[in-house]
Amino acid sequence: MNYLKYTQYVYLVFAIYFIYDGIMKWTNEGTNPFMQFFIAAMAIFMFFFRRRFAKKTGGQNPKS
């Protein structure tokens, strides 16, 4: 279960990708990038949520 502390960074990778995709769609005329920005905002929220949750439960031993 040591991999769970690294999976929170996947959300940051997704957020960076969707921000990049939203900016690229914003520069093209006639496309709507707001869904990409919404998904990026949710990914950033999930990063901080998972980070706080991992810190809260980090001292517990799940096998006992």
PyMOL Python script that loads the backbone (N, CA, C, O; Angstrom):
from pymol import cmd

cmd.read_pdbstr("""\
ATOM      1  N   MET A   1       0.818  -1.204   0.000  1.00  0.00           N
ATOM      2  CA  MET A   1       0.000   0.000   0.000  1.00  0.00           C
ATOM      3  C   MET A   1       0.857   1.260   0.000  1.00  0.00           C
ATOM      4  O   MET A   1       0.347   2.363   0.197  1.00  0.00           O
ATOM      5  N   ASN A   2       2.130   1.100  -0.216  1.00  0.00           N
ATOM      6  CA  ASN A   2       3.020   2.248  -0.238  1.00  0.00           C
ATOM      7  C   ASN A   2       2.827   3.096  -1.499  1.00  0.00           C
ATOM      8  O   ASN A   2       3.197   4.270  -1.523  1.00  0.00           O
ATOM      9  N   TYR A   3       2.253   2.504  -2.538  1.00  0.00           N
ATOM     10  CA  TYR A   3       2.052   3.220  -3.783  1.00  0.00           C
ATOM     11  C   TYR A   3       0.972   4.293  -3.684  1.00  0.00           C
ATOM     12  O   TYR A   3       0.913   5.180  -4.536  1.00  0.00           O
ATOM     13  N   LEU A   4       0.122   4.233  -2.669  1.00  0.00           N
ATOM     14  CA  LEU A   4      -0.970   5.195  -2.556  1.00  0.00           C
ATOM     15  C   LEU A   4      -0.488   6.617  -2.306  1.00  0.00           C
ATOM     16  O   LEU A   4      -1.178   7.574  -2.655  1.00  0.00           O
ATOM     17  N   LYS A   5       0.686   6.766  -1.708  1.00  0.00           N
ATOM     18  CA  LYS A   5       1.172   8.126  -1.490  1.00  0.00           C
ATOM     19  C   LYS A   5       1.691   8.760  -2.770  1.00  0.00           C
ATOM     20  O   LYS A   5       1.894   9.973  -2.821  1.00  0.00           O
ATOM     21  N   TYR A   6       1.908   7.958  -3.802  1.00  0.00           N
ATOM     22  CA  TYR A   6       2.359   8.499  -5.082  1.00  0.00           C
ATOM     23  C   TYR A   6       1.222   8.684  -6.078  1.00  0.00           C
ATOM     24  O   TYR A   6       1.367   9.437  -7.041  1.00  0.00           O
ATOM     25  N   THR A   7       0.105   8.019  -5.865  1.00  0.00           N
ATOM     26  CA  THR A   7      -0.998   8.132  -6.818  1.00  0.00           C
ATOM     27  C   THR A   7      -1.663   9.503  -6.788  1.00  0.00           C
ATOM     28  O   THR A   7      -2.347   9.872  -7.743  1.00  0.00           O
ATOM     29  N   GLN A   8      -1.479  10.252  -5.730  1.00  0.00           N
ATOM     30  CA  GLN A   8      -2.085  11.588  -5.678  1.00  0.00           C
ATOM     31  C   GLN A   8      -1.470  12.512  -6.719  1.00  0.00           C
ATOM     32  O   GLN A   8      -2.110  13.471  -7.151  1.00  0.00           O
ATOM     33  N   TYR A   9      -0.244  12.237  -7.123  1.00  0.00           N
ATOM     34  CA  TYR A   9       0.406  13.076  -8.117  1.00  0.00           C
ATOM     35  C   TYR A   9      -0.110  12.825  -9.526  1.00  0.00           C
ATOM     36  O   TYR A   9       0.140  13.625 -10.427  1.00  0.00           O
ATOM     37  N   VAL A  10      -0.823  11.732  -9.725  1.00  0.00           N
ATOM     38  CA  VAL A  10      -1.456  11.476 -11.020  1.00  0.00           C
ATOM     39  C   VAL A  10      -2.500  12.550 -11.298  1.00  0.00           C
ATOM     40  O   VAL A  10      -2.693  12.959 -12.442  1.00  0.00           O
ATOM     41  N   TYR A  11      -3.169  12.999 -10.246  1.00  0.00           N
ATOM     42  CA  TYR A  11      -4.157  14.068 -10.411  1.00  0.00           C
ATOM     43  C   TYR A  11      -3.508  15.359 -10.908  1.00  0.00           C
ATOM     44  O   TYR A  11      -4.105  16.082 -11.707  1.00  0.00           O
ATOM     45  N   LEU A  12      -2.309  15.652 -10.450  1.00  0.00           N
ATOM     46  CA  LEU A  12      -1.615  16.842 -10.950  1.00  0.00           C
ATOM     47  C   LEU A  12      -1.248  16.694 -12.418  1.00  0.00           C
ATOM     48  O   LEU A  12      -1.315  17.662 -13.175  1.00  0.00           O
ATOM     49  N   VAL A  13      -0.866  15.509 -12.819  1.00  0.00           N
ATOM     50  CA  VAL A  13      -0.544  15.276 -14.232  1.00  0.00           C
ATOM     51  C   VAL A  13      -1.784  15.480 -15.092  1.00  0.00           C
ATOM     52  O   VAL A  13      -1.715  16.110 -16.147  1.00  0.00           O
ATOM     53  N   PHE A  14      -2.919  14.946 -14.641  1.00  0.00           N
ATOM     54  CA  PHE A  14      -4.165  15.157 -15.371  1.00  0.00           C
ATOM     55  C   PHE A  14      -4.532  16.643 -15.423  1.00  0.00           C
ATOM     56  O   PHE A  14      -4.984  17.134 -16.458  1.00  0.00           O
ATOM     57  N   ALA A  15      -4.344  17.347 -14.330  1.00  0.00           N
ATOM     58  CA  ALA A  15      -4.678  18.777 -14.294  1.00  0.00           C
ATOM     59  C   ALA A  15      -3.814  19.551 -15.275  1.00  0.00           C
ATOM     60  O   ALA A  15      -4.319  20.416 -15.992  1.00  0.00           O
ATOM     61  N   ILE A  16      -2.528  19.257 -15.320  1.00  0.00           N
ATOM     62  CA  ILE A  16      -1.639  19.950 -16.261  1.00  0.00           C
ATOM     63  C   ILE A  16      -2.056  19.661 -17.695  1.00  0.00           C
ATOM     64  O   ILE A  16      -2.067  20.556 -18.540  1.00  0.00           O
ATOM     65  N   TYR A  17      -2.398  18.406 -17.965  1.00  0.00           N
ATOM     66  CA  TYR A  17      -2.821  18.057 -19.326  1.00  0.00           C
ATOM     67  C   TYR A  17      -4.102  18.801 -19.713  1.00  0.00           C
ATOM     68  O   TYR A  17      -4.186  19.345 -20.813  1.00  0.00           O
ATOM     69  N   PHE A  18      -5.095  18.830 -18.830  1.00  0.00           N
ATOM     70  CA  PHE A  18      -6.353  19.474 -19.179  1.00  0.00           C
ATOM     71  C   PHE A  18      -6.222  20.993 -19.235  1.00  0.00           C
ATOM     72  O   PHE A  18      -6.935  21.634 -20.007  1.00  0.00           O
ATOM     73  N   ILE A  19      -5.344  21.577 -18.453  1.00  0.00           N
ATOM     74  CA  ILE A  19      -5.097  23.011 -18.581  1.00  0.00           C
ATOM     75  C   ILE A  19      -4.449  23.308 -19.928  1.00  0.00           C
ATOM     76  O   ILE A  19      -4.828  24.263 -20.607  1.00  0.00           O
ATOM     77  N   TYR A  20      -3.478  22.495 -20.312  1.00  0.00           N
ATOM     78  CA  TYR A  20      -2.839  22.664 -21.626  1.00  0.00           C
ATOM     79  C   TYR A  20      -3.861  22.500 -22.748  1.00  0.00           C
ATOM     80  O   TYR A  20      -3.891  23.296 -23.687  1.00  0.00           O
ATOM     81  N   ASP A  21      -4.689  21.476 -22.651  1.00  0.00           N
ATOM     82  CA  ASP A  21      -5.701  21.240 -23.674  1.00  0.00           C
ATOM     83  C   ASP A  21      -6.709  22.385 -23.726  1.00  0.00           C
ATOM     84  O   ASP A  21      -7.135  22.783 -24.810  1.00  0.00           O
ATOM     85  N   GLY A  22      -7.090  22.912 -22.577  1.00  0.00           N
ATOM     86  CA  GLY A  22      -8.023  24.037 -22.543  1.00  0.00           C
ATOM     87  C   GLY A  22      -7.431  25.291 -23.161  1.00  0.00           C
ATOM     88  O   GLY A  22      -8.126  26.024 -23.865  1.00  0.00           O
ATOM     89  N   ILE A  23      -6.162  25.543 -22.907  1.00  0.00           N
ATOM     90  CA  ILE A  23      -5.513  26.715 -23.504  1.00  0.00           C
ATOM     91  C   ILE A  23      -5.415  26.563 -25.017  1.00  0.00           C
ATOM     92  O   ILE A  23      -5.621  27.522 -25.762  1.00  0.00           O
ATOM     93  N   MET A  24      -5.097  25.346 -25.466  1.00  0.00           N
ATOM     94  CA  MET A  24      -5.023  25.121 -26.908  1.00  0.00           C
ATOM     95  C   MET A  24      -6.394  25.288 -27.561  1.00  0.00           C
ATOM     96  O   MET A  24      -6.485  25.818 -28.668  1.00  0.00           O
ATOM     97  N   LYS A  25      -7.446  24.850 -26.903  1.00  0.00           N
ATOM     98  CA  LYS A  25      -8.790  25.033 -27.456  1.00  0.00           C
ATOM     99  C   LYS A  25      -9.231  26.484 -27.379  1.00  0.00           C
ATOM    100  O   LYS A  25     -10.001  26.944 -28.222  1.00  0.00           O
ATOM    101  N   TRP A  26      -8.749  27.211 -26.373  1.00  0.00           N
ATOM    102  CA  TRP A  26      -9.116  28.618 -26.237  1.00  0.00           C
ATOM    103  C   TRP A  26      -8.520  29.445 -27.386  1.00  0.00           C
ATOM    104  O   TRP A  26      -9.146  30.387 -27.873  1.00  0.00           O
ATOM    105  N   THR A  27      -7.320  29.085 -27.804  1.00  0.00           N
ATOM    106  CA  THR A  27      -6.688  29.830 -28.894  1.00  0.00           C
ATOM    107  C   THR A  27      -7.362  29.566 -30.236  1.00  0.00           C
ATOM    108  O   THR A  27      -7.303  30.410 -31.130  1.00  0.00           O
ATOM    109  N   ASN A  28      -8.003  28.406 -30.389  1.00  0.00           N
ATOM    110  CA  ASN A  28      -8.763  28.128 -31.616  1.00  0.00           C
ATOM    111  C   ASN A  28     -10.117  28.806 -31.509  1.00  0.00           C
ATOM    112  O   ASN A  28     -10.788  28.713 -30.481  1.00  0.00           O
ATOM    113  N   GLU A  29     -10.507  29.471 -32.547  1.00  0.00           N
ATOM    114  CA  GLU A  29     -11.800  30.143 -32.551  1.00  0.00           C
ATOM    115  C   GLU A  29     -12.913  29.120 -32.750  1.00  0.00           C
ATOM    116  O   GLU A  29     -12.782  28.195 -33.552  1.00  0.00           O
ATOM    117  N   GLY A  30     -13.984  29.290 -32.031  1.00  0.00           N
ATOM    118  CA  GLY A  30     -15.154  28.445 -32.199  1.00  0.00           C
ATOM    119  C   GLY A  30     -15.187  27.209 -31.322  1.00  0.00           C
ATOM    120  O   GLY A  30     -16.107  26.401 -31.450  1.00  0.00           O
ATOM    121  N   THR A  31     -14.228  27.033 -30.445  1.00  0.00           N
ATOM    122  CA  THR A  31     -14.260  25.873 -29.550  1.00  0.00           C
ATOM    123  C   THR A  31     -14.478  26.346 -28.121  1.00  0.00           C
ATOM    124  O   THR A  31     -14.142  27.477 -27.772  1.00  0.00           O
ATOM    125  N   ASN A  32     -15.041  25.472 -27.303  1.00  0.00           N
ATOM    126  CA  ASN A  32     -15.386  25.813 -25.933  1.00  0.00           C
ATOM    127  C   ASN A  32     -14.482  25.047 -24.969  1.00  0.00           C
ATOM    128  O   ASN A  32     -14.614  23.828 -24.857  1.00  0.00           O
ATOM    129  N   PRO A  33     -13.563  25.728 -24.265  1.00  0.00           N
ATOM    130  CA  PRO A  33     -12.609  25.017 -23.407  1.00  0.00           C
ATOM    131  C   PRO A  33     -13.036  24.877 -21.953  1.00  0.00           C
ATOM    132  O   PRO A  33     -12.248  24.409 -21.131  1.00  0.00           O
ATOM    133  N   PHE A  34     -14.256  25.268 -21.611  1.00  0.00           N
ATOM    134  CA  PHE A  34     -14.622  25.337 -20.206  1.00  0.00           C
ATOM    135  C   PHE A  34     -14.721  23.967 -19.537  1.00  0.00           C
ATOM    136  O   PHE A  34     -14.494  23.855 -18.333  1.00  0.00           O
ATOM    137  N   MET A  35     -15.049  22.941 -20.287  1.00  0.00           N
ATOM    138  CA  MET A  35     -15.102  21.605 -19.701  1.00  0.00           C
ATOM    139  C   MET A  35     -13.695  21.138 -19.313  1.00  0.00           C
ATOM    140  O   MET A  35     -13.530  20.488 -18.281  1.00  0.00           O
ATOM    141  N   GLN A  36     -12.690  21.457 -20.114  1.00  0.00           N
ATOM    142  CA  GLN A  36     -11.316  21.094 -19.773  1.00  0.00           C
ATOM    143  C   GLN A  36     -10.863  21.815 -18.517  1.00  0.00           C
ATOM    144  O   GLN A  36     -10.194  21.221 -17.672  1.00  0.00           O
ATOM    145  N   PHE A  37     -11.216  23.081 -18.381  1.00  0.00           N
ATOM    146  CA  PHE A  37     -10.844  23.835 -17.187  1.00  0.00           C
ATOM    147  C   PHE A  37     -11.581  23.308 -15.950  1.00  0.00           C
ATOM    148  O   PHE A  37     -11.023  23.298 -14.853  1.00  0.00           O
ATOM    149  N   PHE A  38     -12.814  22.877 -16.125  1.00  0.00           N
ATOM    150  CA  PHE A  38     -13.564  22.299 -15.014  1.00  0.00           C
ATOM    151  C   PHE A  38     -12.924  20.989 -14.554  1.00  0.00           C
ATOM    152  O   PHE A  38     -12.773  20.756 -13.354  1.00  0.00           O
ATOM    153  N   ILE A  39     -12.553  20.143 -15.501  1.00  0.00           N
ATOM    154  CA  ILE A  39     -11.912  18.871 -15.147  1.00  0.00           C
ATOM    155  C   ILE A  39     -10.564  19.126 -14.489  1.00  0.00           C
ATOM    156  O   ILE A  39     -10.194  18.412 -13.557  1.00  0.00           O
ATOM    157  N   ALA A  40      -9.824  20.126 -14.953  1.00  0.00           N
ATOM    158  CA  ALA A  40      -8.542  20.472 -14.329  1.00  0.00           C
ATOM    159  C   ALA A  40      -8.757  20.962 -12.902  1.00  0.00           C
ATOM    160  O   ALA A  40      -7.986  20.615 -12.007  1.00  0.00           O
ATOM    161  N   ALA A  41      -9.787  21.760 -12.681  1.00  0.00           N
ATOM    162  CA  ALA A  41     -10.072  22.242 -11.327  1.00  0.00           C
ATOM    163  C   ALA A  41     -10.458  21.084 -10.408  1.00  0.00           C
ATOM    164  O   ALA A  41     -10.063  21.062  -9.243  1.00  0.00           O
ATOM    165  N   MET A  42     -11.222  20.129 -10.920  1.00  0.00           N
ATOM    166  CA  MET A  42     -11.588  18.966 -10.112  1.00  0.00           C
ATOM    167  C   MET A  42     -10.366  18.099  -9.814  1.00  0.00           C
ATOM    168  O   MET A  42     -10.266  17.538  -8.723  1.00  0.00           O
ATOM    169  N   ALA A  43      -9.449  17.981 -10.750  1.00  0.00           N
ATOM    170  CA  ALA A  43      -8.240  17.194 -10.518  1.00  0.00           C
ATOM    171  C   ALA A  43      -7.361  17.849  -9.457  1.00  0.00           C
ATOM    172  O   ALA A  43      -6.768  17.158  -8.628  1.00  0.00           O
ATOM    173  N   ILE A  44      -7.274  19.167  -9.479  1.00  0.00           N
ATOM    174  CA  ILE A  44      -6.495  19.878  -8.459  1.00  0.00           C
ATOM    175  C   ILE A  44      -7.155  19.717  -7.094  1.00  0.00           C
ATOM    176  O   ILE A  44      -6.472  19.518  -6.089  1.00  0.00           O
ATOM    177  N   PHE A  45      -8.489  19.803  -7.058  1.00  0.00           N
ATOM    178  CA  PHE A  45      -9.207  19.578  -5.804  1.00  0.00           C
ATOM    179  C   PHE A  45      -8.950  18.168  -5.281  1.00  0.00           C
ATOM    180  O   PHE A  45      -8.711  17.987  -4.087  1.00  0.00           O
ATOM    181  N   MET A  46      -8.995  17.173  -6.157  1.00  0.00           N
ATOM    182  CA  MET A  46      -8.763  15.792  -5.739  1.00  0.00           C
ATOM    183  C   MET A  46      -7.338  15.591  -5.250  1.00  0.00           C
ATOM    184  O   MET A  46      -7.110  14.797  -4.337  1.00  0.00           O
ATOM    185  N   PHE A  47      -6.372  16.292  -5.836  1.00  0.00           N
ATOM    186  CA  PHE A  47      -4.991  16.197  -5.364  1.00  0.00           C
ATOM    187  C   PHE A  47      -4.902  16.638  -3.909  1.00  0.00           C
ATOM    188  O   PHE A  47      -4.341  15.931  -3.072  1.00  0.00           O
ATOM    189  N   PHE A  48      -5.456  17.807  -3.611  1.00  0.00           N
ATOM    190  CA  PHE A  48      -5.374  18.309  -2.237  1.00  0.00           C
ATOM    191  C   PHE A  48      -6.218  17.473  -1.281  1.00  0.00           C
ATOM    192  O   PHE A  48      -5.835  17.296  -0.124  1.00  0.00           O
ATOM    193  N   PHE A  49      -7.353  16.959  -1.736  1.00  0.00           N
ATOM    194  CA  PHE A  49      -8.184  16.098  -0.897  1.00  0.00           C
ATOM    195  C   PHE A  49      -7.451  14.809  -0.564  1.00  0.00           C
ATOM    196  O   PHE A  49      -7.416  14.398   0.595  1.00  0.00           O
ATOM    197  N   ARG A  50      -6.869  14.173  -1.561  1.00  0.00           N
ATOM    198  CA  ARG A  50      -6.140  12.925  -1.318  1.00  0.00           C
ATOM    199  C   ARG A  50      -4.917  13.163  -0.443  1.00  0.00           C
ATOM    200  O   ARG A  50      -4.570  12.328   0.393  1.00  0.00           O
ATOM    201  N   ARG A  51      -4.265  14.305  -0.639  1.00  0.00           N
ATOM    202  CA  ARG A  51      -3.088  14.628   0.159  1.00  0.00           C
ATOM    203  C   ARG A  51      -3.461  14.785   1.625  1.00  0.00           C
ATOM    204  O   ARG A  51      -2.769  14.265   2.500  1.00  0.00           O
ATOM    205  N   ARG A  52      -4.545  15.493   1.900  1.00  0.00           N
ATOM    206  CA  ARG A  52      -4.996  15.690   3.275  1.00  0.00           C
ATOM    207  C   ARG A  52      -5.452  14.376   3.893  1.00  0.00           C
ATOM    208  O   ARG A  52      -5.171  14.101   5.059  1.00  0.00           O
ATOM    209  N   PHE A  53      -6.151  13.570   3.111  1.00  0.00           N
ATOM    210  CA  PHE A  53      -6.615  12.281   3.605  1.00  0.00           C
ATOM    211  C   PHE A  53      -5.440  11.353   3.908  1.00  0.00           C
ATOM    212  O   PHE A  53      -5.473  10.615   4.892  1.00  0.00           O
ATOM    213  N   ALA A  54      -4.399  11.385   3.066  1.00  0.00           N
ATOM    214  CA  ALA A  54      -3.227  10.538   3.295  1.00  0.00           C
ATOM    215  C   ALA A  54      -2.478  10.975   4.548  1.00  0.00           C
ATOM    216  O   ALA A  54      -1.973  10.134   5.291  1.00  0.00           O
ATOM    217  N   LYS A  55      -2.402  12.276   4.789  1.00  0.00           N
ATOM    218  CA  LYS A  55      -1.746  12.758   5.995  1.00  0.00           C
ATOM    219  C   LYS A  55      -2.550  12.383   7.239  1.00  0.00           C
ATOM    220  O   LYS A  55      -1.980  12.082   8.288  1.00  0.00           O
ATOM    221  N   LYS A  56      -3.864  12.403   7.113  1.00  0.00           N
ATOM    222  CA  LYS A  56      -4.729  12.094   8.249  1.00  0.00           C
ATOM    223  C   LYS A  56      -4.621  10.619   8.630  1.00  0.00           C
ATOM    224  O   LYS A  56      -4.619  10.290   9.816  1.00  0.00           O
ATOM    225  N   THR A  57      -4.534   9.748   7.665  1.00  0.00           N
ATOM    226  CA  THR A  57      -4.500   8.316   7.933  1.00  0.00           C
ATOM    227  C   THR A  57      -3.102   7.736   7.830  1.00  0.00           C
ATOM    228  O   THR A  57      -2.954   6.514   7.878  1.00  0.00           O
ATOM    229  N   GLY A  58      -2.088   8.542   7.693  1.00  0.00           N
ATOM    230  CA  GLY A  58      -0.729   8.061   7.508  1.00  0.00           C
ATOM    231  C   GLY A  58      -0.130   7.359   8.706  1.00  0.00           C
ATOM    232  O   GLY A  58       0.716   6.482   8.527  1.00  0.00           O
ATOM    233  N   GLY A  59      -0.522   7.697   9.903  1.00  0.00           N
ATOM    234  CA  GLY A  59       0.057   7.108  11.091  1.00  0.00           C
ATOM    235  C   GLY A  59      -0.603   5.813  11.520  1.00  0.00           C
ATOM    236  O   GLY A  59      -0.144   5.177  12.469  1.00  0.00           O
ATOM    237  N   GLN A  60      -1.656   5.409  10.853  1.00  0.00           N
ATOM    238  CA  GLN A  60      -2.371   4.205  11.254  1.00  0.00           C
ATOM    239  C   GLN A  60      -1.763   2.990  10.580  1.00  0.00           C
ATOM    240  O   GLN A  60      -1.271   3.069   9.454  1.00  0.00           O
ATOM    241  N   ASN A  61      -1.800   1.884  11.269  1.00  0.00           N
ATOM    242  CA  ASN A  61      -1.314   0.626  10.720  1.00  0.00           C
ATOM    243  C   ASN A  61      -2.523  -0.201  10.276  1.00  0.00           C
ATOM    244  O   ASN A  61      -3.289  -0.653  11.127  1.00  0.00           O
ATOM    245  N   PRO A  62      -2.717  -0.413   8.966  1.00  0.00           N
ATOM    246  CA  PRO A  62      -3.936  -1.109   8.515  1.00  0.00           C
ATOM    247  C   PRO A  62      -3.932  -2.616   8.790  1.00  0.00           C
ATOM    248  O   PRO A  62      -4.983  -3.248   8.690  1.00  0.00           O
ATOM    249  N   LYS A  63      -2.788  -3.207   9.130  1.00  0.00           N
ATOM    250  CA  LYS A  63      -2.737  -4.647   9.356  1.00  0.00           C
ATOM    251  C   LYS A  63      -3.114  -5.036  10.777  1.00  0.00           C
ATOM    252  O   LYS A  63      -3.366  -6.213  11.036  1.00  0.00           O
ATOM    253  N   SER A  64      -3.159  -4.099  11.692  1.00  0.00           N
ATOM    254  CA  SER A  64      -3.481  -4.465  13.073  1.00  0.00           C
ATOM    255  C   SER A  64      -4.900  -4.119  13.426  1.00  0.00           C
ATOM    256  O   SER A  64      -5.333  -4.362  14.552  1.00  0.00           O
TER     257      SER A  64
END
""", "prot")
cmd.dss("prot")
cmd.show_as("cartoon", "prot")
cmd.util.cbc("prot")
cmd.orient("prot")
